[in-house]
């Protein structure tokens, strides 16, 4: 049996909420039960339940400082709540704001002050400290910083 996949998330929005809920559902399922809507329940020996969230970045002040389970349902997220997510013991940290918030998002997102100070090297350190294998980037903008972070030595090499 392979080791679990240690996943970091950049952008704890509605899409991330759906993924976090799916993983929680998979971990609750009994052996032999299938997850509805999953095309391939196993890929390369890994199953959805083998995902462990280890780090999360966000720029919205309403989510920074929360456990990932709570941030997944915090406004402005609009993903449907299918289940209660158990605490993940992953505190959402401020990610870099970099190129700002443009267009309609500027009416929705409330930037955390910390996000204006965060640099790429901070992201690299957090990923390394969390021993993340994979970084899932759900950002509409600003992904350059995260791409730079994963090419630094000791950081996750998959995206």
Secondary structure, 3 states (H helix, E strand, C coil): CCCCEEEEEECCCHHHHHHHHHHHHHHHCCCCCCCCCCCCCEECCEEHHHEEEEEEEECECCCCCCEHHHHCCCCCCCCCCCCCCCCCCCECEECCCCCCCCHHHHHCCCECHHHHCCCHHHHHHHHHHHCCCEEEECCCCCHHHHHHHHHCCCCCCEC
